[in-house]
Amino acid sequence: MIRFERVSKHYPGGSRALTDVNFTIERGSMVFLTGQSGAGKSTLLRLIMMLERASRGQVVVNGLNLSTAADRMAT
């Protein structure tokens, strides 16, 4: 399960990649991520993979809140 709760990502200089994003993807679901260039698709994936941290909100993957998890956890 992947859940975004009021997730925003802002970069230095004021650039906004995501603003107040909310969604839940249930285990076993198939989803497609589409959108225009610059819409935040890569940023969203980078947040899920813990390559970046959200500026605001919570990203939860399989019950683990990534905003409180250690950086890039060992598997």
ABEGO torsion letter per residue (X at the ends): XBBBBGBBBBBBGGBBABBGBBBBBBBGBBBBBBEBBGAGAAAAAAAAAGABBBABEBBBBGGBBAAABBBGBBX
